[in-house]
Amino acid sequence: MKKLRYGQIGGTLNAFIGAVHRKAIAIDEMCTLAAGCFSSTHPEANDECGAHYGISPDRIYPDYRTMAESEAARTEDRLDFVVICTPNCTHYEIAKAFMEKGFHVACEKPLCFTSEQAARLRDLAQKKNLLTCVTYTYTGYNMVKLARQIISEGRIGRILDVKGEYLQDWLLDKAGDHTEKESTLSVWRMNPEFSGISNCVGDIGTHIEETVSYITGLHVRRLSAVLDTFSQELDLNANILVEFDSGAHGCFSCSQIAAGHYNGLVIRIFGTSGAIEWEQEHPDFLKVTLKGEPTQILTRAAHTWGHAADLNRIPSGHPEGLTMAFANIYREFAGAVISGRPGDYPTVEDGLRGVKFIEACVKSSKNGGTWVEI
């Protein structure tokens, strides 16, 4: 099969998430990195990254606009899609520039700053018949897909309540009486110029919303949120009551000041006939409790079926993790680009819903935790 060609915007050799995207895309050997603008502010790092991946010098671009114009003019070796791994503030303009030139787009979350921008990207994708993937990582995990399948089969009955939490402690010092030397990442995340109206909810709270939505098929209809800034410009902690379109309720909690927690995304879903629980730090296991039966711990590869089983790449007992979850998303997206039909990955609609979720949380908190419709 002829490999797809893709280009990347952002993600130099020293960037964490840019490298994750490249490694994940490489796993299934369906795509080749053919062009990029890895940094528009550090030319040497940009050239170094492009040379490292063997990209032709004429396809290493100084900025995304030049890249979009030049790549759109190519015929025989035109890019099939682009990947956006830049700070939040640039997502919209970059995605728009490439979509206007007819390129499929995969973009880091959040999709953009405002729901109006997200709606314009959705409309542009529909107008030009383009595929748009927003890389909400955790939807790519096998056991998350199995949880979705179990719920869709009605095994835990009607959903009554949902608990979601995502706890980290890497910004704990920002909430205290003393500060230590800031990392580049913390400056980036906590600066509204780059991150937008929210830090904690925008960074990890949206992962709760999207993962819950993916597993259950439910969407948040309204919410009541309290965001804590601890005298910083943006939130470091949030507690959110939610009501879903089914009428069920839930509680989301996200924090970057929770001492002793590192990447603690946990989803618990309670139904009339049972419950499901999944922890990101132990992603190969799914806890399933059906009413009147002993609790089961299902193990990836050993106890999966359906689409989840299709994504078992290595035997059980060998842990799969973040990069493999990304790879599953990209396998589905690349397959969709080839077939021209959407696959099992978060779309522009998910990205729009995520931005609306952030906006509603900030609005609710500013109004004393009042309920806000989405």
CORBEL-V426002 format. One record per residue. N is the residue number from 1. PHI is phi in whole degrees, 0 to 359 (* if undefined). PSI is psi in degrees with one decimal (999 if undefined). Layout:
# CORBEL-V426002
n=N phi=PHI psi=PSI
n=N phi=PHI psi=PSI
This chain:
# CORBEL-V426002
n=1 phi=* psi=134.8
n=2 phi=294 psi=132.2
n=3 phi=285 psi=146.5
n=4 phi=286 psi=151.0
n=5 phi=254 psi=132.9
n=6 phi=228 psi=158.1
n=7 phi=239 psi=155.0
n=8 phi=235 psi=138.6
n=9 phi=244 psi=120.2
n=10 phi=90 psi=167.6
n=11 phi=88 psi=65.9
n=12 phi=291 psi=179.8
n=13 phi=298 psi=-24.7
n=14 phi=266 psi=0.6
n=15 phi=271 psi=134.6
n=16 phi=293 psi=-60.2
n=17 phi=288 psi=-30.7
n=18 phi=299 psi=-40.9
n=19 phi=293 psi=-36.5
n=20 phi=299 psi=-44.6
n=21 phi=301 psi=-48.6
n=22 phi=298 psi=-44.4
n=23 phi=294 psi=-40.1
n=24 phi=295 psi=-43.4
n=25 phi=297 psi=-34.2
n=26 phi=288 psi=-21.3
n=27 phi=301 psi=-43.7
n=28 phi=270 psi=-1.5
n=29 phi=55 psi=35.3
n=30 phi=263 psi=-13.8
n=31 phi=222 psi=152.3
n=32 phi=236 psi=133.5
n=33 phi=285 psi=113.5
n=34 phi=246 psi=-15.0
n=35 phi=201 psi=161.8
n=36 phi=184 psi=156.3
n=37 phi=233 psi=92.4
n=38 phi=278 psi=-22.2
n=39 phi=200 psi=128.5
n=40 phi=265 psi=-6.7
n=41 phi=251 psi=-16.4
n=42 phi=231 psi=87.3
n=43 phi=304 psi=-38.3
n=44 phi=295 psi=-43.3
n=45 phi=295 psi=-36.7
n=46 phi=298 psi=-50.3
n=47 phi=294 psi=-39.1
n=48 phi=298 psi=-43.7
n=49 phi=294 psi=-45.4
n=50 phi=299 psi=-42.2
n=51 phi=294 psi=-37.5
n=52 phi=302 psi=-36.2
n=53 phi=263 psi=10.8
n=54 phi=70 psi=28.2
n=55 phi=281 psi=137.5
n=56 phi=302 psi=134.6
n=57 phi=307 psi=-31.6
n=58 phi=284 psi=-3.7
n=59 phi=245 psi=14.4
n=60 phi=257 psi=111.1
n=61 phi=255 psi=150.2
n=62 phi=283 psi=-20.6
n=63 phi=202 psi=162.6
n=64 phi=290 psi=-30.8
n=65 phi=293 psi=-43.2
n=66 phi=298 psi=-39.7
n=67 phi=297 psi=-46.1
n=68 phi=298 psi=-45.4
n=69 phi=296 psi=-48.0
n=70 phi=292 psi=-43.2
n=71 phi=291 psi=-32.0
n=72 phi=293 psi=-26.3
n=73 phi=279 psi=-12.8
n=74 phi=283 psi=153.1
n=75 phi=241 psi=-64.2
n=76 phi=291 psi=-32.5
n=77 phi=237 psi=35.4
n=78 phi=299 psi=145.2
n=79 phi=296 psi=146.7
n=80 phi=270 psi=-32.0
n=81 phi=200 psi=167.0
n=82 phi=235 psi=154.6
n=83 phi=241 psi=127.7
n=84 phi=252 psi=117.0
n=85 phi=232 psi=41.5
n=86 phi=255 psi=171.6
n=87 phi=302 psi=154.9
n=88 phi=310 psi=-38.8
n=89 phi=295 psi=-17.9
n=90 phi=257 psi=-9.2
n=91 phi=304 psi=-47.8
n=92 phi=297 psi=-52.3
n=93 phi=296 psi=-38.5
n=94 phi=292 psi=-48.1
n=95 phi=301 psi=-44.3
n=96 phi=298 psi=-43.8
n=97 phi=300 psi=-43.4
n=98 phi=282 psi=-35.8
n=99 phi=294 psi=-37.1
n=100 phi=297 psi=-25.3
n=101 phi=268 psi=3.4
n=102 phi=89 psi=21.6
n=103 phi=263 psi=137.7
n=104 phi=294 psi=150.5
n=105 phi=226 psi=134.6
n=106 phi=245 psi=128.1
n=107 phi=228 psi=141.3
n=108 phi=298 psi=155.1
n=109 phi=268 psi=156.9
n=110 phi=291 psi=155.6
n=111 phi=302 psi=-39.0
n=112 phi=193 psi=-170.0
n=113 phi=280 psi=-42.3
n=114 phi=234 psi=157.9
n=115 phi=292 psi=-28.8
n=116 phi=296 psi=-42.5
n=117 phi=297 psi=-44.2
n=118 phi=298 psi=-40.0
n=119 phi=295 psi=-37.5
n=120 phi=294 psi=-38.6
n=121 phi=294 psi=-40.2
n=122 phi=300 psi=-46.3
n=123 phi=295 psi=-37.4
n=124 phi=294 psi=-41.3
n=125 phi=297 psi=-41.7
n=126 phi=293 psi=-41.9
n=127 phi=298 psi=-41.0
n=128 phi=261 psi=5.2
n=129 phi=57 psi=49.9
n=130 phi=253 psi=151.4
n=131 phi=266 psi=135.3
n=132 phi=228 psi=123.8
n=133 phi=247 psi=131.9
n=134 phi=251 psi=121.2
n=135 phi=277 psi=70.6
n=136 phi=285 psi=98.5
n=137 phi=306 psi=-44.6
n=138 phi=287 psi=-14.1
n=139 phi=290 psi=-12.2
n=140 phi=274 psi=-11.6
n=141 phi=290 psi=139.5
n=142 phi=305 psi=-46.5
n=143 phi=285 psi=-22.0
n=144 phi=291 psi=-40.4
n=145 phi=293 psi=-35.9
n=146 phi=293 psi=-40.5
n=147 phi=301 psi=-42.7
n=148 phi=300 psi=-42.3
n=149 phi=293 psi=-42.7
n=150 phi=299 psi=-42.7
n=151 phi=291 psi=-41.0
n=152 phi=295 psi=-26.6
n=153 phi=279 psi=-3.3
n=154 phi=80 psi=16.4
n=155 phi=291 psi=-29.8
n=156 phi=257 psi=9.7
n=157 phi=78 psi=-157.7
n=158 phi=285 psi=134.1
n=159 phi=287 psi=128.5
n=160 phi=257 psi=-38.6
n=161 phi=203 psi=148.1
n=162 phi=227 psi=132.5
n=163 phi=242 psi=126.4
n=164 phi=228 psi=134.3
n=165 phi=221 psi=148.8
n=166 phi=218 psi=103.5
n=167 phi=246 psi=131.6
n=168 phi=224 psi=165.9
n=169 phi=231 psi=10.7
n=170 phi=289 psi=-12.7
n=171 phi=247 psi=22.7
n=172 phi=304 psi=-40.0
n=173 phi=297 psi=-23.3
n=174 phi=289 psi=-18.7
n=175 phi=263 psi=-5.4
n=176 phi=265 psi=-167.2
n=177 phi=268 psi=0.2
n=178 phi=223 psi=156.0
n=179 phi=233 psi=148.3
n=180 phi=248 psi=176.2
n=181 phi=304 psi=128.6
n=182 phi=284 psi=142.1
n=183 phi=274 psi=160.7
n=184 phi=301 psi=-38.9
n=185 phi=296 psi=-44.0
n=186 phi=293 psi=-37.1
n=187 phi=297 psi=-44.9
n=188 phi=300 psi=-50.3
n=189 phi=289 psi=-30.9
n=190 phi=263 psi=3.3
n=191 phi=260 psi=114.9
n=192 phi=299 psi=-23.7
n=193 phi=298 psi=-32.9
n=194 phi=259 psi=-36.0
n=195 phi=266 psi=-22.4
n=196 phi=96 psi=-149.7
n=197 phi=277 psi=-7.4
n=198 phi=214 psi=142.8
n=199 phi=262 psi=-68.8
n=200 phi=294 psi=-50.7
n=201 phi=295 psi=-42.0
n=202 phi=293 psi=-32.4
n=203 phi=277 psi=-52.2
n=204 phi=239 psi=-23.8
n=205 phi=297 psi=-36.0
n=206 phi=294 psi=-26.5
n=207 phi=294 psi=-38.3
n=208 phi=299 psi=-51.4
n=209 phi=303 psi=-47.6
n=210 phi=289 psi=-41.0
n=211 phi=295 psi=-42.3
n=212 phi=297 psi=-44.9
n=213 phi=298 psi=-42.4
n=214 phi=297 psi=-44.9
n=215 phi=290 psi=-44.4
n=216 phi=266 psi=-25.0
n=217 phi=81 psi=2.0
n=218 phi=268 psi=150.8
n=219 phi=237 psi=144.0
n=220 phi=291 psi=125.1
n=221 phi=268 psi=-38.1
n=222 phi=204 psi=163.4
n=223 phi=208 psi=161.2
n=224 phi=230 psi=121.1
n=225 phi=231 psi=145.8
n=226 phi=235 psi=116.9
n=227 phi=251 psi=132.3
n=228 phi=255 psi=128.1
n=229 phi=256 psi=-21.6
n=230 phi=51 psi=46.7
n=231 phi=71 psi=8.0
n=232 phi=270 psi=169.7
n=233 phi=289 psi=-36.5
n=234 phi=239 psi=164.4
n=235 phi=292 psi=143.4
n=236 phi=245 psi=-9.1
n=237 phi=203 psi=144.5
n=238 phi=208 psi=141.3
n=239 phi=234 psi=127.2
n=240 phi=226 psi=121.4
n=241 phi=271 psi=135.5
n=242 phi=231 psi=151.1
n=243 phi=235 psi=128.0
n=244 phi=269 psi=166.5
n=245 phi=294 psi=-15.3
n=246 phi=277 psi=-12.8
n=247 phi=100 psi=-13.5
n=248 phi=291 psi=159.2
n=249 phi=241 psi=169.8
n=250 phi=193 psi=177.4
n=251 phi=221 psi=125.7
n=252 phi=249 psi=137.6
n=253 phi=226 psi=125.7
n=254 phi=227 psi=144.4
n=255 phi=205 psi=146.1
n=256 phi=241 psi=16.2
n=257 phi=232 psi=24.7
n=258 phi=267 psi=95.5
n=259 phi=306 psi=133.6
n=260 phi=90 psi=1.7
n=261 phi=242 psi=142.0
n=262 phi=244 psi=-58.1
n=263 phi=215 psi=54.3
n=264 phi=273 psi=67.4
n=265 phi=279 psi=121.0
n=266 phi=227 psi=130.8
n=267 phi=240 psi=126.0
n=268 phi=236 psi=126.6
n=269 phi=235 psi=123.9
n=270 phi=246 psi=126.2
n=271 phi=238 psi=179.0
n=272 phi=290 psi=-17.3
n=273 phi=238 psi=4.6
n=274 phi=163 psi=-166.5
n=275 phi=209 psi=157.9
n=276 phi=228 psi=141.4
n=277 phi=221 psi=133.1
n=278 phi=224 psi=137.5
n=279 phi=240 psi=127.8
n=280 phi=296 psi=-31.7
n=281 phi=283 psi=-9.0
n=282 phi=227 psi=64.2
n=283 phi=288 psi=-15.3
n=284 phi=277 psi=1.3
n=285 phi=235 psi=142.2
n=286 phi=230 psi=123.0
n=287 phi=270 psi=122.0
n=288 phi=234 psi=124.8
n=289 phi=238 psi=116.2
n=290 phi=255 psi=138.5
n=291 phi=306 psi=127.0
n=292 phi=84 psi=2.4
n=293 phi=236 psi=156.3
n=294 phi=296 psi=149.5
n=295 phi=296 psi=137.2
n=296 phi=247 psi=143.5
n=297 phi=249 psi=104.3
n=298 phi=276 psi=140.4
n=299 phi=246 psi=135.5
n=300 phi=304 psi=139.7
n=301 phi=78 psi=-41.6
n=302 phi=279 psi=-33.7
n=303 phi=229 psi=41.2
n=304 phi=243 psi=158.6
n=305 phi=210 psi=171.0
n=306 phi=65 psi=-144.4
n=307 phi=297 psi=-34.1
n=308 phi=299 psi=-39.0
n=309 phi=292 psi=-32.2
n=310 phi=298 psi=-23.8
n=311 phi=261 psi=8.4
n=312 phi=285 psi=109.0
n=313 phi=265 psi=-28.2
n=314 phi=226 psi=160.4
n=315 phi=298 psi=158.3
n=316 phi=298 psi=149.2
n=317 phi=97 psi=-21.2
n=318 phi=263 psi=109.3
n=319 phi=296 psi=137.0
n=320 phi=260 psi=155.0
n=321 phi=214 psi=-153.5
n=322 phi=306 psi=-49.4
n=323 phi=297 psi=-37.2
n=324 phi=291 psi=-34.5
n=325 phi=296 psi=-43.8
n=326 phi=301 psi=-43.3
n=327 phi=299 psi=-38.4
n=328 phi=296 psi=-40.2
n=329 phi=297 psi=-45.0
n=330 phi=289 psi=-30.8
n=331 phi=297 psi=-41.9
n=332 phi=293 psi=-41.2
n=333 phi=292 psi=-45.2
n=334 phi=298 psi=-39.9
n=335 phi=298 psi=-36.9
n=336 phi=292 psi=-38.7
n=337 phi=297 psi=-39.8
n=338 phi=292 psi=-45.5
n=339 phi=276 psi=-23.3
n=340 phi=82 psi=8.5
n=341 phi=239 psi=141.2
n=342 phi=302 psi=149.0
n=343 phi=240 psi=-160.3
n=344 phi=269 psi=77.2
n=345 phi=209 psi=157.3
n=346 phi=294 psi=132.9
n=347 phi=254 psi=-175.9
n=348 phi=299 psi=-30.1
n=349 phi=295 psi=-39.3
n=350 phi=295 psi=-39.6
n=351 phi=297 psi=-41.9
n=352 phi=297 psi=-45.2
n=353 phi=297 psi=-36.3
n=354 phi=295 psi=-40.5
n=355 phi=293 psi=-40.1
n=356 phi=297 psi=-36.7
n=357 phi=297 psi=-45.5
n=358 phi=299 psi=-48.1
n=359 phi=300 psi=-42.1
n=360 phi=293 psi=-38.3
n=361 phi=296 psi=-45.9
n=362 phi=295 psi=-43.8
n=363 phi=298 psi=-45.3
n=364 phi=299 psi=-46.5
n=365 phi=296 psi=-40.3
n=366 phi=295 psi=-24.9
n=367 phi=260 psi=24.3
n=368 phi=78 psi=24.8
n=369 phi=84 psi=17.6
n=370 phi=295 psi=156.2
n=371 phi=287 psi=135.2
n=372 phi=235 psi=129.8
n=373 phi=284 psi=145.1
n=374 phi=255 psi=999
